[in-house]
Amino acid sequence: MTALSFSPWDMFLNAGPVVQSVMMLLALGCVLTWTVALAKTIEFTHVQRRLVVAKRALRQANTLDQCDEAACPGVALAMIGAAREEELASSDIADDADGIKERVVLALERLEAEEARRLMKGTGLLATIGAISPFVGLFGTVWGIMTSFTGIAATKATSLAVVAPGIAEALLATAIGLVTAIPAVVIYNALSRRTVTCRAQVADVASLVLRLVSRDLARMRGLLGTGQVVRLSARNAVAE
């Protein structure tokens, strides 16, 4: 008598079409989980490296014009560009430093929110896979056990040798569901922590850009004040 094989592959081949479909769906979820994990890990590593370089360049700069665009790629360059555009658009407004800073802050906050959404892109899929995979596997198990019991009733054979293969094949769906869900949840939590770290670095970049804007506005106010003093002295000299 040939011994039955209970390897996962043999159990998959011997399972019914519904249970096989469940297993293939879970296998697809597992592949997507590790694909997203690899892609997001590379992305976060690249983003964090660029943010570190940008923060170093912004700390060394004394004005926005001194910021090297090559050293400030990504969101840092977008923030510098937004600050410069606001300074240029407000150049005809005299003595409005506070208003300019408020508008720059609004622009930087919008860029921060956009970057946060971009960093979180793809992680929602991991949360979905981690949440539903156990239930999908449980559905496959329940369906497989129902099929096994139906077969037992049809053949009227109640020996363990007849019952065990069908139940084992059904339980394999739950096992695959857990194998898919557990890494998805762990990876989602890890990526969420890295997202928080990146968002904190983006906030640091925004604060450094705003500091340079404040310096530029203070210099501009000082120049305006000097010009006013020169004009007033010239006017007094003419009057005398």
C-alpha positions in Angstrom: 0.0 0.0 0.0 1.4 3.3 -1.0 1.7 5.8 1.8 0.0 9.1 1.3 2.1 12.2 0.9 1.3 15.1 3.2 3.8 17.6 1.8 2.4 21.1 1.3 2.6 20.9 -2.5 0.8 17.5 -2.6 -1.9 18.8 -0.3 -2.3 21.8 -2.6 -2.6 19.6 -5.6 -5.2 17.3 -3.9 -7.3 20.2 -2.5 -10.5 21.3 -4.1 -10.8 24.2 -6.6 -12.1 26.6 -3.9 -9.3 25.8 -1.4 -6.7 26.0 -4.2 -8.0 29.4 -5.2 -7.8 30.6 -1.6 -4.2 29.3 -1.4 -3.2 31.0 -4.6 -4.7 34.3 -3.5 -2.8 34.1 -0.2 0.4 33.2 -2.0 -0.2 36.3 -4.2 -0.6 38.4 -1.0 2.6 37.0 0.3 4.5 38.0 -2.9 3.0 41.5 -2.8 4.0 41.9 0.8 7.7 41.2 0.2 7.7 43.2 -3.0 6.3 46.3 -1.2 8.7 45.7 1.7 11.7 45.6 -0.6 10.6 48.6 -2.7 9.7 50.8 0.3 12.9 49.9 2.1 14.9 51.0 -0.9 12.8 54.2 -1.1 13.1 55.1 2.6 16.8 54.5 2.5 17.2 56.8 -0.5 14.9 59.5 1.0 16.7 59.5 4.4 20.1 59.8 2.7 18.9 62.8 0.7 17.3 64.4 3.7 20.6 64.1 5.7 22.5 65.7 2.9 19.9 68.5 2.5 20.0 69.3 6.2 23.8 69.5 6.2 23.6 71.9 3.2 20.9 74.1 4.8 22.8 74.4 8.0 25.9 75.5 6.2 24.0 78.1 4.0 23.6 81.6 5.2 20.8 82.6 2.8 18.4 80.8 0.4 20.5 81.8 -2.5 23.5 80.0 -1.1 21.6 76.6 -1.1 23.2 74.3 -3.6 20.4 72.7 -5.6 22.5 69.6 -6.2 22.9 69.1 -2.5 19.2 69.6 -1.8 17.2 67.2 -4.0 13.7 66.0 -3.5 11.4 67.6 -1.1 14.1 70.0 0.2 14.5 71.5 -3.3 10.8 71.9 -3.5 10.6 73.7 -0.2 13.5 76.0 -1.2 11.7 76.7 -4.5 8.4 77.5 -2.7 10.1 79.8 -0.3 11.9 81.7 -3.1 8.7 82.0 -5.1 6.9 83.5 -2.1 9.7 85.9 -1.5 9.7 87.0 -5.1 5.9 87.3 -5.2 5.9 89.4 -2.1 8.8 91.6 -3.2 6.5 94.6 -3.9 4.9 94.4 -0.4 6.8 96.7 1.9 7.3 95.8 5.6 5.3 92.6 5.5 7.9 90.1 6.9 5.4 88.4 9.2 2.9 87.9 6.4 5.7 86.5 4.1 6.8 84.0 6.8 3.2 82.9 7.4 2.7 82.3 3.7 6.0 80.4 3.5 4.9 78.3 6.5 1.7 77.4 4.7 3.6 76.4 1.6 6.0 74.3 3.6 3.2 72.5 5.4 1.5 71.6 2.2 4.8 70.1 0.9 5.2 68.2 4.1 1.7 66.7 3.8 2.4 65.8 0.2 5.6 64.1 1.1 3.9 62.2 4.0 1.3 60.9 1.6 3.9 59.8 -0.9 5.9 58.0 1.9 2.8 56.1 3.0 1.9 55.0 -0.5 1.8 51.2 -0.7 1.8 50.6 3.1 -2.0 50.5 3.1 -1.8 47.4 1.0 0.3 45.7 3.7 -2.3 46.7 6.3 -5.1 45.2 4.2 -3.2 41.9 3.6 -2.3 41.6 7.3 -5.9 42.2 8.3 -7.8 39.9 5.9 -5.3 37.1 5.2 -6.2 35.0 8.4 -9.9 35.3 7.5 -9.3 34.3 3.9 -7.3 31.3 5.1 -10.1 30.4 7.6 -12.6 30.5 4.8 -10.5 28.1 2.9 -10.3 25.8 5.9 -14.0 25.9 6.6 -14.8 25.2 3.0 -12.3 22.3 2.9 -13.7 20.7 6.1 -17.2 21.0 4.7 -16.1 19.3 1.5 -14.4 16.6 3.5 -17.5 15.9 5.7 -19.6 15.9 2.5 -17.3 13.3 1.0 -17.4 11.2 4.2 -21.2 11.3 4.2 -21.3 10.2 0.5 -18.8 7.3 1.0 -20.0 6.4 4.5 -16.3 5.9 5.4 -15.4 7.3 8.8 -11.9 5.9 9.3 -9.1 8.4 10.1 -7.2 7.5 6.9 -10.2 8.8 4.9 -10.8 11.9 7.1 -7.3 13.1 7.7 -6.2 14.1 4.2 -9.1 16.4 3.5 -8.8 18.0 6.9 -5.0 18.5 6.5 -5.6 20.1 3.1 -8.2 22.4 4.6 -5.9 23.4 7.5 -3.1 24.2 5.1 -5.2 27.2 4.0 -5.2 28.7 7.5 -1.4 28.0 7.8 -0.8 29.9 4.6 -3.0 32.7 5.8 -1.0 33.1 8.9 2.3 32.9 7.0 1.0 35.8 4.8 -0.5 37.9 7.6 2.2 37.9 10.2 5.0 39.3 7.9 2.6 41.8 6.5 1.8 43.2 9.9 5.4 43.2 11.1 6.6 44.9 7.9 3.7 47.4 8.0 4.7 48.4 11.6 8.4 48.7 10.6 7.6 50.9 7.6 5.3 53.0 9.7 8.1 53.7 12.1 10.4 54.6 9.3 7.7 56.9 7.9 7.6 58.7 11.2 11.3 59.1 11.2 11.3 60.5 7.6 8.5 62.9 8.4 10.5 64.2 11.4 13.5 64.8 9.0 11.2 66.5 6.5 10.0 68.8 9.4 13.7 69.5 10.2 14.3 70.5 6.6 11.2 72.8 6.7 12.4 74.5 9.9 15.9 75.1 8.3 14.3 76.6 5.2 12.1 78.8 7.3 15.2 79.9 9.3 16.9 81.0 6.1 13.8 82.9 5.0 13.7 84.7 8.4 17.3 85.7 7.9 16.7 87.0 4.4 13.7 89.0 5.6 15.7 90.5 8.5 18.5 91.5 6.1 15.9 93.0 3.7 14.3 95.0 6.5 17.8 96.2 7.6 18.6 97.3 4.1 15.2 99.1 3.8 15.9 100.8 7.1 19.3 101.9 6.0 17.8 103.3 2.7 15.2 105.2 4.6 17.9 106.8 6.8 20.0 107.8 3.8 17.0 109.3 2.1 16.0 111.2 5.2 19.6 112.6 5.7 19.7 113.7 2.1 16.3 115.4 2.4 17.5 117.3 5.5 20.7 118.4 3.8 18.7 119.8 0.9 16.4 121.6 3.2 19.3 123.3 5.0 
